[in-house]
Amino acid sequence: MNLIDALQILKQPAPRDAAVLRVFLACGFTPLHLQTFLAAQLRQQAPQQNVELKTGLFGDLAGNIERWDASTSDVLVAVIEWQDLDLRLGVRNSGMWRVESLPDVFQSVRLALARLERALKQASSSGRTVCISMPTLPLPPLFSEATYQAGNAELQLRNLVSSFAASISSVRSVRVVGSQSVDERSPASARFDIQSELLAGFPYQLPHASALAGLLAELIKTQCPKKGLITDLDDTLWAGILGEVGIEGVSWHLDQHTQFHGLYQRLLDSLASAGILIGAASKNDPALVAQAFERKDLIVSKESIFPIEAHWSQKSESVGRILKTWNIGPEAVVFIDDNVMELAEVQAAFPEVECLLFPGDDTQAIWNLLKRLRDIFGKSAISKEDSLRLQSIRAAGVLQESVNGHGRSLDDFLRGAGASIEFDFDKQSRDSRAFELINKTNQFNLNGRRLTESSWTAYLNDPTSFLMTVSYEDKYGPLGKIAVLLGKIQRDALHIDSWVMSCRAFSRRIEHQCLNQLLERFECEGILFNFAATPRNGPLQEFLAGLLGFAPTAGVCLSRRFFQEKCPPLFHRVKESVHA
């Protein structure tokens, strides 16, 4: 994006009733064009949204963060450069660059980083999103070594900054721009504009300001990661056609010049370890596929891929069955195949699935695909529930098979499942898993409402509100935290504003037990639901309709008496978390 493009975007009016994203940009230099590019990038991402961007005082990065009022902003953006840590690391002052000054520079940088860390942690405690850019500009030529040699003093400085970034990035709601992405989008030699820095206090060349603003905008508007990846096998997961070259003929190794398939397997294994669902859809002999997955040198564990659809039917049929097994929507899934015709067939059947080509023996394109997949599935933190996801889906399959395949009633199965549900009403924990569920669950979702960090915090701070998180476990294994309710206590009825439940928890009557627990705990005579139909919350609509006897509408109320008449038998052991 060039400056003219940015200005044109900002001239475009947003709708009169558009939501406003309030951003505070804290930096020690004059924000100038960085401010323009950042506002334009945010508007380009969400044209129906207004952007209100404010800045602080020149030359006082830490002070700007310390004075920041969280009630006036949704996002804090802190752009750190070397001169913010010690003025001698910039070019606008006359501080000495003598060798004997270096120990004092190190101490000054340590103190500045400690102050920044305190200020940023305090800012993040407000629940607002905090985005940070670490130094992107070159250090001045103050070291005794030649510029092409990394001396001890320079490495110490960079290590101090790296340690600070590692520490602050572990704080919830704090996000740090990836240095590798900065390097890829903005060459180091084309970042610093010394003339602009000396004359106007703005240190960036325009292309660098644009690139950095783009990365900050992506960090601010981080998209919810997708949940599942479905992969082809022949010439994708491995090189070769299984039915032609045999089990030992397919390969993924360096000595056979097929290492890029091994790299792909390594990434899938990594994604699976982070809780991403991996399935396979292949037109193939199922017996041969089963034998191929027994090979000891397979990099991705066969236990990490479930289900495996191997037959001669259309790929779209396989994808449909995998989606049903996972119980997630097509919009949350990526399909990868080396055959453009197969991709087109799946895309026609499931337009919301993101279909990506495995690019044959184009190793650079494969490397780009791996990075693209990491962006699609990337998440800031891995929860306990992520590691349980595949296990719980396998358990759900056991449940369905037991009920359907063995003629047992659901009552019989649930009675013998040894299920335990734990309810937690602690609002102070600021549970990241609860916040994550609210913002990514679609099918069992009361109204599709999404919350920002600030609106989440504000809701919990209301003395009339309550938060209920629900954890589940049975003899097939734990599901972890699988449901969240947000509501308010008003007179003799509860008002439920948000209610979500993971699709992994379906068919266990957990939703019935949630309502039962609310009615008992709060001794209320009814529950009012802030319901809204969405294109994806069919399971929630069906559940409420089953209790009410009619399709739910906005503000629908369920009485205690009606619930007790309609509620099926519940066999869970129930307990409530106790907090000191």
C-alpha positions as CSV (number, residue, x, y, z in Angstrom):
1,M,0.0,0.0,0.0
2,N,1.4,3.4,-0.9
3,L,0.6,6.7,0.7
4,I,-1.9,7.8,-1.9
5,D,-3.7,4.5,-1.6
6,A,-3.9,4.9,2.2
7,L,-5.3,8.4,2.0
8,Q,-7.9,7.3,-0.6
9,I,-9.0,4.5,1.7
10,L,-9.4,6.9,4.6
11,K,-11.5,9.3,2.5
12,Q,-14.1,6.6,2.0
13,P,-17.0,7.1,4.5
14,A,-18.0,4.3,6.7
15,P,-21.7,3.6,7.3
16,R,-23.4,6.0,9.7
17,D,-24.0,3.4,12.3
18,A,-20.6,1.7,11.8
19,A,-18.8,0.3,14.9
20,V,-15.7,2.2,15.9
21,L,-12.4,0.6,16.6
22,R,-10.4,2.9,19.0
23,V,-6.7,2.5,18.7
24,F,-4.0,4.3,20.7
25,L,-0.6,4.3,19.0
26,A,2.3,4.8,21.4
27,C,5.7,5.5,20.0
28,G,8.6,7.7,20.8
29,F,9.0,9.2,17.4
30,T,6.5,11.4,15.4
31,P,3.9,8.9,14.1
32,L,3.3,10.8,10.9
33,H,2.8,8.3,8.0
34,L,2.8,5.2,10.3
35,Q,-0.4,6.5,11.8
36,T,-1.9,7.0,8.3
37,F,-0.9,3.5,7.0
38,L,-2.2,1.8,10.2
39,A,-5.6,3.5,10.1
40,A,-5.9,2.7,6.3
41,Q,-4.9,-1.0,6.8
42,L,-7.5,-1.4,9.5
43,R,-10.2,0.3,7.4
44,Q,-9.2,-2.0,4.4
45,Q,-9.6,-5.1,6.6
46,A,-13.1,-3.9,7.7
47,P,-14.6,-1.3,5.4
48,Q,-17.8,-1.3,7.4
49,Q,-15.9,-0.1,10.5
50,N,-14.7,3.3,11.5
51,V,-11.2,3.7,13.0
52,E,-10.4,6.3,15.6
53,L,-6.6,6.5,16.1
54,K,-4.9,8.6,18.7
55,T,-1.3,9.1,19.6
56,G,0.8,10.2,22.5
57,L,3.7,12.7,23.1
58,F,6.8,12.8,21.1
59,G,9.9,11.2,22.7
60,D,8.1,9.5,25.6
61,L,7.1,6.0,24.7
62,A,7.0,4.6,28.2
63,G,5.2,7.7,29.5
64,N,2.6,7.4,26.8
65,I,1.9,3.8,27.8
66,E,1.8,4.6,31.5
67,R,-0.7,7.5,30.9
68,W,-2.9,5.5,28.5
69,D,-6.5,5.3,29.6
70,A,-7.9,1.9,28.8
71,S,-11.5,3.2,28.9
72,T,-10.8,5.4,25.8
73,S,-9.3,2.7,23.6
74,D,-10.0,-0.9,22.4
75,V,-6.3,-1.5,21.4
76,L,-3.0,-0.3,22.5
77,V,-0.2,-0.4,19.9
78,A,3.4,0.2,21.2
79,V,6.1,0.6,18.5
80,I,9.5,0.3,20.1
81,E,12.8,1.5,18.5
82,W,16.3,1.6,19.8
83,Q,16.2,5.3,20.8
84,D,13.3,4.6,23.1
85,L,15.7,2.4,25.2
86,D,18.5,4.9,25.3
87,L,18.8,8.2,23.3
88,R,22.4,7.3,22.4
89,L,21.1,4.5,20.3
90,G,19.4,7.1,18.0
91,V,20.7,9.9,15.8
92,R,18.8,13.0,17.1
93,N,20.9,13.7,20.1
94,S,24.6,14.3,20.9
95,G,25.2,11.5,23.3
96,M,28.7,10.0,23.3
97,W,29.5,6.8,21.4
98,R,32.7,6.1,23.3
99,V,33.6,2.5,24.1
100,E,33.7,3.3,27.8
101,S,30.0,4.5,27.6
102,L,28.7,1.0,26.6
103,P,28.3,-0.4,30.1
104,D,26.1,2.7,30.9
105,V,24.1,2.1,27.7
106,F,23.4,-1.5,28.8
107,Q,22.2,-0.4,32.2
108,S,20.0,2.3,30.7
109,V,18.5,-0.3,28.3
110,R,17.8,-2.7,31.1
111,L,16.0,0.0,33.1
112,A,14.0,1.2,30.1
113,L,12.9,-2.4,29.3
114,A,11.9,-3.0,32.9
115,R,9.8,0.1,32.9
116,L,8.2,-0.8,29.6
117,E,7.4,-4.3,30.8
118,R,5.7,-2.9,33.9
119,A,3.7,-0.5,31.9
120,L,2.7,-3.0,29.3
121,K,1.7,-5.6,31.9
122,Q,-0.4,-3.0,33.6
123,A,-2.0,-2.1,30.3
124,S,-2.8,-5.7,29.5
125,S,-4.5,-6.2,32.9
126,S,-7.3,-3.9,31.6
127,G,-8.3,-6.7,29.3
128,R,-7.6,-4.6,26.2
129,T,-5.5,-6.0,23.3
130,V,-1.9,-4.9,23.4
131,C,0.2,-5.1,20.2
132,I,3.9,-4.5,20.3
133,S,6.5,-4.0,17.6
134,M,10.1,-4.6,18.6
135,P,13.0,-2.5,17.2
136,T,13.1,-2.8,13.4
137,L,15.8,-0.2,12.6
138,P,19.6,-0.6,12.5
139,L,21.7,0.1,15.5
140,P,24.0,3.1,15.0
141,P,27.7,2.5,14.3
142,L,28.7,2.9,17.9
143,F,30.6,-0.4,18.4
144,S,34.3,-0.9,17.9
145,E,33.9,-3.9,15.5
146,A,33.3,-3.5,11.8
147,T,29.7,-3.4,10.7
148,Y,29.9,-6.9,9.2
149,Q,31.0,-8.4,12.5
150,A,28.6,-9.0,15.4
151,G,30.5,-8.0,18.5
152,N,29.8,-8.9,22.1
153,A,28.3,-5.5,22.9
154,E,25.8,-5.6,20.0
155,L,24.8,-9.2,20.8
156,Q,24.2,-8.3,24.5
157,L,21.9,-5.5,23.4
158,R,20.0,-7.7,21.1
159,N,19.8,-10.4,23.7
160,L,18.3,-7.9,26.2
161,V,15.6,-7.0,23.7
162,S,14.9,-10.6,22.8
163,S,14.5,-11.6,26.5
164,F,12.1,-8.7,27.0
165,A,10.0,-9.8,24.0
166,A,9.9,-13.4,25.2
167,S,8.8,-12.3,28.6
168,I,6.1,-9.9,27.6
169,S,4.7,-12.2,24.8
170,S,3.7,-14.7,27.5
171,V,1.2,-12.2,29.0
172,R,-2.4,-12.8,28.1
173,S,-3.8,-10.3,25.5
174,V,-0.3,-9.2,24.5
175,R,0.8,-9.9,20.9
176,V,4.2,-9.2,19.4
177,V,4.9,-8.7,15.7
178,G,7.0,-11.6,14.3
179,S,10.5,-10.4,13.4
180,Q,10.7,-13.0,10.6
181,S,7.6,-11.5,8.9
182,V,9.1,-8.0,9.2
183,D,12.3,-9.3,7.5
184,E,10.3,-10.9,4.7
185,R,8.1,-7.9,4.0
186,S,10.6,-5.1,4.5
187,P,14.3,-5.5,3.6
188,A,16.5,-4.2,6.4
189,S,18.5,-2.0,4.1
190,A,15.3,-0.1,3.0
191,R,13.8,0.8,6.4
192,F,15.7,3.7,7.9
193,D,15.2,7.2,6.5
194,I,17.8,9.2,8.3
195,Q,16.9,12.5,6.6
196,S,13.3,12.2,7.6
197,E,14.4,11.2,11.1
198,L,16.7,14.3,11.4
199,L,14.2,16.8,9.9
200,A,10.8,15.5,11.0
201,G,11.4,12.9,13.7
202,F,9.9,10.2,11.6
203,P,12.5,7.4,11.0
204,Y,10.9,5.1,8.5
205,Q,11.0,5.0,4.7
206,L,7.4,4.8,3.4
207,P,7.5,1.2,2.2
208,H,8.7,0.1,5.7
209,A,6.0,2.2,7.4
210,S,3.4,0.5,5.2
211,A,4.8,-3.0,5.8
212,L,5.0,-2.5,9.6
213,A,1.5,-1.0,9.7
214,G,0.2,-4.0,7.7
215,L,1.6,-6.4,10.2
216,L,0.3,-4.4,13.2
217,A,-3.2,-4.4,11.6
218,E,-3.1,-8.2,11.1
219,L,-2.0,-8.5,14.7
220,I,-4.9,-6.4,15.9
221,K,-7.5,-8.2,13.8
222,T,-6.2,-11.7,14.4
223,Q,-8.6,-14.2,12.8
224,C,-10.0,-17.2,14.6
225,P,-7.8,-20.2,13.5
226,K,-9.4,-22.9,11.5
227,K,-10.0,-26.3,13.3
228,G,-9.3,-29.0,10.8
229,L,-7.1,-30.1,7.8
230,I,-8.1,-32.8,5.4
231,T,-5.3,-34.1,3.2
232,D,-4.9,-36.3,0.2
233,L,-2.4,-39.1,0.4
234,D,-0.9,-40.1,-3.0
235,D,1.6,-37.4,-4.2
236,T,0.6,-35.2,-1.2
237,L,1.2,-36.9,2.1
238,W,3.8,-39.1,0.4
239,A,5.4,-39.2,-3.1
240,G,4.1,-41.9,-5.4
241,I,0.8,-43.7,-6.2
242,L,0.3,-46.3,-3.6
243,G,-1.6,-48.7,-5.9
244,E,1.2,-48.6,-8.5
245,V,4.5,-48.5,-6.5
246,G,3.3,-50.4,-3.4
247,I,3.7,-49.8,0.3
248,E,7.5,-49.6,0.2
249,G,7.5,-47.5,-3.0
250,V,5.9,-44.4,-1.6
251,S,8.5,-42.0,-0.1
252,W,9.1,-38.8,1.8
253,H,12.9,-38.8,2.3
254,L,15.9,-36.8,1.3
255,D,17.8,-39.6,-0.3
256,Q,14.8,-40.2,-2.6
257,H,14.5,-36.5,-3.4
258,T,11.0,-36.4,-1.8
259,Q,11.9,-34.6,1.4
260,F,9.3,-31.9,0.8
261,H,6.6,-34.6,1.5
262,G,8.5,-35.2,4.7
263,L,8.4,-31.5,5.6
264,Y,4.6,-31.6,5.0
265,Q,4.3,-34.5,7.3
266,R,6.3,-32.7,9.9
267,L,4.0,-29.8,9.8
268,L,0.9,-31.9,10.0
269,D,2.3,-33.7,13.0
270,S,3.1,-30.3,14.6
271,L,-0.5,-29.0,13.9
272,A,-1.9,-32.2,15.4
273,S,0.1,-31.8,18.6
274,A,-1.4,-28.3,18.9
275,G,-4.9,-29.7,18.7
276,I,-5.7,-29.2,15.0
277,L,-7.8,-32.0,13.6
278,I,-6.1,-33.9,10.7
279,G,-8.1,-36.2,8.4
280,A,-7.3,-38.0,5.2
281,A,-9.4,-38.4,2.0
282,S,-7.9,-40.6,-0.7
283,K,-9.2,-42.5,-3.7
284,N,-7.3,-45.7,-2.8
285,D,-7.4,-49.3,-1.7
286,P,-8.3,-49.1,2.0
287,A,-6.2,-52.2,2.8
288,L,-3.1,-50.7,1.2
289,V,-3.6,-47.4,3.0
290,A,-3.9,-49.2,6.3
291,Q,-0.7,-51.0,5.6
292,A,1.1,-47.9,4.5
293,F,0.2,-46.2,7.8
294,E,2.0,-49.1,9.6
295,R,5.3,-48.0,8.2
296,K,7.7,-47.2,11.1
297,D,9.4,-44.4,9.3
298,L,6.1,-42.4,8.8
299,I,6.8,-38.9,10.3
300,V,3.2,-38.0,11.1
301,S,1.8,-40.4,13.6
302,K,-1.1,-42.5,12.3
303,E,-2.8,-41.8,15.7
304,S,-2.8,-38.1,14.7
305,I,-4.9,-38.7,11.6
306,F,-8.6,-39.4,12.1
307,P,-10.7,-40.3,10.3
308,I,-9.0,-41.8,7.2
309,E,-11.4,-42.1,4.3
310,A,-9.9,-44.4,1.7
311,H,-12.2,-45.7,-1.1
312,W,-13.0,-45.0,-4.7
313,S,-15.9,-42.6,-4.3
314,Q,-15.8,-38.9,-4.8
315,K,-13.5,-36.8,-2.5
316,S,-16.5,-34.6,-1.6
317,E,-18.2,-37.6,-0.1
318,S,-15.1,-38.3,2.0
319,V,-15.0,-34.7,3.1
320,G,-18.6,-34.7,4.0
321,R,-18.2,-37.8,6.2
322,I,-15.1,-36.3,7.9
323,L,-17.0,-33.1,8.7
324,K,-19.8,-35.1,10.2
325,T,-17.3,-37.1,12.3
326,W,-15.6,-33.9,13.5
327,N,-19.0,-32.2,13.9
328,I,-17.6,-28.9,12.6
329,G,-18.6,-26.6,9.8
330,P,-16.9,-26.5,6.4
331,E,-15.8,-22.9,7.0
332,A,-13.4,-24.2,9.7
333,V,-11.6,-26.7,7.4
334,V,-8.8,-26.7,4.8
335,F,-8.6,-29.4,2.1
336,I,-5.3,-30.1,0.4
337,D,-4.8,-32.2,-2.8
338,D,-2.3,-32.3,-5.6
339,N,-5.0,-32.7,-8.2
340,V,-6.8,-29.5,-9.3
341,M,-9.9,-31.5,-10.5
342,E,-10.3,-33.0,-7.0
343,L,-10.0,-29.6,-5.5
344,A,-12.6,-28.2,-7.8
345,E,-15.0,-31.1,-7.0
346,V,-14.7,-30.6,-3.3
347,Q,-15.0,-26.8,-3.7
348,A,-18.2,-27.2,-5.7
349,A,-19.7,-29.4,-3.0
350,F,-18.4,-27.3,0.0
351,P,-17.8,-23.7,-1.1
352,E,-16.8,-22.7,2.4
353,V,-13.9,-25.1,2.6
354,E,-10.6,-23.5,1.8
355,C,-9.1,-25.7,-0.9
356,L,-5.3,-25.5,-1.5
357,L,-3.1,-27.1,-4.1
358,F,-0.2,-29.2,-3.0
359,P,2.2,-27.9,-5.6
360,G,4.0,-31.0,-6.9
361,D,7.8,-30.8,-6.9
362,D,7.9,-27.0,-6.7
363,T,9.8,-26.9,-3.5
364,Q,9.6,-23.1,-3.0
365,A,5.8,-23.2,-3.5
366,I,5.6,-26.1,-1.0
367,W,7.6,-24.0,1.5
368,N,5.1,-21.1,1.0
369,L,2.3,-23.5,1.5
370,L,3.7,-24.7,4.9
371,K,3.9,-21.0,6.0
372,R,0.4,-20.4,4.8
373,L,-0.9,-23.3,6.8
374,R,0.9,-22.1,9.9
375,D,-0.9,-18.8,9.5
376,I,-4.3,-20.4,8.9
377,F,-4.0,-22.6,12.0
378,G,-1.8,-20.4,14.2
379,K,-2.9,-19.7,17.8
380,S,-1.3,-17.6,20.5
381,A,-1.6,-20.3,23.2
382,I,-2.4,-24.0,23.4
383,S,-5.0,-25.0,26.0
384,K,-5.5,-28.3,27.7
385,E,-8.7,-28.7,25.7
386,D,-6.7,-28.5,22.4
387,S,-4.8,-31.6,23.4
388,L,-8.0,-33.4,24.2
389,R,-9.8,-32.6,21.0
390,L,-9.0,-35.7,18.9
391,Q,-9.5,-38.0,21.9
392,S,-12.9,-36.6,22.5
393,I,-13.9,-37.0,18.8
394,R,-12.9,-40.6,18.9
395,A,-15.0,-41.0,22.1
396,A,-18.0,-39.5,20.4
397,G,-17.6,-42.0,17.7
398,V,-17.7,-44.8,20.3
399,L,-20.8,-43.3,21.7
400,Q,-22.6,-43.1,18.4
401,E,-21.5,-46.6,17.4
402,S,-22.7,-48.0,20.8
403,V,-26.1,-46.4,20.5
404,N,-26.7,-47.0,16.8
405,G,-24.7,-50.2,16.1
406,H,-25.5,-52.2,19.3
407,G,-29.1,-51.3,19.7
408,R,-28.6,-49.6,23.1
409,S,-30.7,-46.6,24.0
410,L,-29.0,-43.3,24.7
411,D,-30.3,-43.6,28.3
412,D,-28.5,-46.9,28.7
413,F,-25.3,-45.6,27.3
414,L,-25.2,-42.4,29.4
415,R,-26.2,-44.3,32.5
416,G,-23.0,-46.4,32.1
417,A,-20.7,-43.7,30.9
418,G,-19.6,-42.6,34.3
419,A,-20.0,-38.9,33.3
420,S,-18.9,-36.1,35.6
421,I,-19.7,-32.4,35.1
422,E,-18.0,-29.6,37.0
423,F,-19.5,-26.1,37.1
424,D,-17.3,-23.1,37.9
425,F,-18.8,-19.6,38.6
426,D,-15.6,-17.8,39.3
427,K,-15.5,-14.5,37.4
428,Q,-12.1,-13.5,38.6
429,S,-10.1,-16.1,36.7
430,R,-10.5,-14.3,33.3
431,D,-10.5,-17.8,31.8
432,S,-8.9,-17.6,28.3
433,R,-10.6,-20.9,27.3
434,A,-14.0,-19.4,28.1
435,F,-13.3,-16.3,26.1
436,E,-12.0,-18.5,23.2
437,L,-15.2,-20.6,23.2
438,I,-17.4,-17.6,23.1
439,N,-15.6,-16.3,20.0
440,K,-15.2,-19.5,17.9
441,T,-18.2,-21.6,18.6
442,N,-20.9,-21.6,15.9
443,Q,-23.3,-24.5,16.1
444,F,-24.4,-24.4,19.7
445,N,-24.3,-20.7,20.1
446,L,-27.2,-18.7,21.5
447,N,-26.9,-15.7,19.2
448,G,-23.6,-15.7,17.3
449,R,-22.4,-12.8,19.5
450,R,-18.7,-12.2,19.6
451,L,-16.9,-10.3,22.3
452,T,-13.8,-8.2,22.3
453,E,-11.4,-8.4,25.2
454,S,-12.7,-5.1,26.4
455,S,-16.4,-6.0,26.2
456,W,-15.7,-9.4,27.9
457,T,-14.0,-7.6,30.8
458,A,-16.7,-5.0,31.1
459,Y,-19.4,-7.7,31.2
460,L,-17.6,-9.6,33.9
461,N,-17.1,-6.4,35.9
462,D,-20.8,-5.8,36.1
463,P,-21.9,-6.9,39.6
464,T,-25.1,-8.4,38.4
465,S,-23.4,-10.6,35.8
466,F,-22.3,-14.2,36.2
467,L,-20.0,-16.5,34.3
468,M,-20.5,-20.2,34.2
469,T,-17.8,-22.5,32.7
470,V,-18.5,-26.2,32.3
471,S,-16.0,-29.1,32.3
472,Y,-16.9,-32.7,31.4
473,E,-15.3,-36.1,31.8
474,D,-16.5,-39.7,31.4
475,K,-15.0,-43.1,31.3
476,Y,-13.9,-42.5,27.7
477,G,-11.7,-39.6,28.8
478,P,-11.9,-35.8,29.7
479,L,-13.3,-33.2,27.3
480,G,-12.0,-30.3,29.4
481,K,-13.9,-27.0,29.4
482,I,-16.6,-27.4,26.8
483,A,-19.4,-24.8,27.6
484,V,-19.7,-21.2,28.7
485,L,-22.7,-19.1,29.8
486,L,-22.8,-15.4,30.4
487,G,-25.8,-13.9,32.1
488,K,-27.3,-11.5,34.6
489,I,-29.4,-11.9,37.7
490,Q,-32.5,-9.8,37.4
491,R,-35.5,-10.1,39.8
492,D,-36.9,-13.7,39.6
493,A,-35.4,-14.6,36.2
494,L,-32.0,-15.2,34.8
495,H,-31.1,-13.4,31.6
496,I,-28.7,-15.4,29.4
497,D,-26.8,-13.2,27.0
498,S,-24.2,-15.8,25.7
499,W,-24.3,-19.6,25.7
500,V,-21.9,-21.7,23.7
501,M,-21.0,-25.4,23.8
502,S,-18.3,-27.2,21.9
503,C,-19.6,-29.6,19.3
504,R,-17.5,-32.3,21.0
505,A,-20.0,-32.3,23.8
506,F,-23.1,-33.0,21.8
507,S,-25.4,-36.0,22.6
508,R,-24.4,-36.2,26.3
509,R,-27.3,-34.0,27.7
510,I,-24.8,-31.5,29.1
511,E,-26.9,-28.7,27.8
512,H,-29.9,-29.9,29.9
513,Q,-27.7,-30.2,33.0
514,C,-26.5,-26.6,32.5
515,L,-30.0,-25.3,32.7
516,N,-30.8,-27.5,35.6
517,Q,-27.8,-26.2,37.5
518,L,-28.7,-22.6,36.8
519,L,-32.3,-23.1,38.0
520,E,-31.1,-24.8,41.2
521,R,-28.3,-22.5,42.0
522,F,-30.1,-19.2,41.5
523,E,-33.5,-20.5,42.7
524,C,-35.2,-18.7,39.8
525,E,-38.6,-19.5,38.2
526,G,-37.5,-19.0,34.6
527,I,-34.7,-18.2,32.2
528,L,-34.8,-15.5,29.5
529,F,-32.6,-16.2,26.5
530,N,-31.0,-13.4,24.4
531,F,-31.6,-15.7,21.4
532,A,-31.0,-14.9,17.7
533,A,-31.1,-17.4,14.8
534,T,-27.9,-17.6,12.8
535,P,-27.1,-19.6,9.7
536,R,-25.0,-22.0,11.8
537,N,-26.7,-22.4,15.2
538,G,-29.2,-25.1,14.1
539,P,-28.2,-27.4,17.0
540,L,-29.0,-24.7,19.5
541,Q,-32.3,-23.9,17.8
542,E,-33.2,-27.6,17.8
543,F,-32.4,-28.0,21.5
544,L,-34.5,-25.0,22.6
545,A,-37.4,-26.0,20.3
546,G,-37.3,-29.5,21.9
547,L,-37.9,-27.9,25.3
548,L,-40.3,-25.2,24.3
549,G,-42.4,-27.1,21.8
550,F,-41.9,-24.3,19.2
551,A,-39.2,-22.5,17.4
552,P,-37.3,-20.1,19.7
553,T,-37.5,-16.3,19.1
554,A,-35.7,-13.3,20.5
555,G,-36.2,-13.0,24.3
556,V,-37.9,-16.4,24.7
557,C,-38.5,-17.6,28.2
558,L,-38.3,-21.1,29.6
559,S,-40.0,-21.6,33.0
560,R,-38.8,-23.9,35.7
561,R,-42.0,-26.0,35.5
562,F,-41.8,-26.4,31.7
563,F,-38.1,-27.4,31.9
564,Q,-38.8,-30.0,34.5
565,E,-41.6,-31.5,32.5
566,K,-39.4,-31.7,29.3
567,C,-36.0,-32.6,30.7
568,P,-34.9,-36.1,30.0
569,P,-33.1,-38.3,32.6
570,L,-29.7,-36.9,33.7
571,F,-27.0,-39.3,34.9
572,H,-24.1,-37.0,35.5
573,R,-22.2,-36.6,38.8
574,V,-22.3,-32.9,39.4
575,K,-19.9,-30.8,41.4
576,E,-19.2,-27.1,41.7
577,S,-15.7,-25.7,41.9
578,V,-14.7,-24.1,45.2
579,H,-12.4,-21.1,45.2
580,A,-10.6,-19.6,48.2
